[in-house]
Every structure is written in structure tokens, then in C-alpha cells.
């Protein structure tokens, strides 16, 4: 039986944290952005965004564990989250 190195264990833990915490944050931002930006009635946009959130979260988790490195996984979480956050912030400035 081979022993796993500490760096391997940290990489797996980092990916798990990226999938759980980062995936939740990215999914929440995407859901909020979709609910605000979809050209539907408020209730329909919220329902559509909420239903899509399950697909988004599943894809984020799969993608995090499919990347080559944990750094790329974190970058793939942080970059879209920053873009979505900026998009929501800009949209809130325009609508007020």
C-alpha cells in the first residue's frame, strides 16, 4: 500500500474546499445575476435561475476535480465570480 504525500492531501483538500465553498459562492452569484438579468417576469426569472443553480453547482464541482491543478480550480472559481459580481454591481447601479 502506497502512502500519500502531504502535498497530495493538501491538493485534494484544496479542491474539496474550492468545490464546496467556492462552488456555492459562484453558484449563488450566478443565480442572483440570472434572476436579475433574465428578461422574464420576476417570479419566472427567479424560478428559472433557481432551477439552473443545481446544474451550475454540479458543473462547477465536476470541473474543479477535472482540472490539472488546485490553482487552476481556484482560478476557475474566483475569475467568474469576480465577473459576475461586477456584472451584478453594474446592473444595480444602472437600475437605481
Secondary structure, DSSP 4 states (H G I P E B T S, - for coil): -PPPPHHHHHHHHHHHHIIIIIHHHHHHHHHHHHHHHSSS-HHHHHHHHHHHHHHHHHHHHHHHHHSSSHHHHHHHHHHHHHHHHHHHHHHHHHH-
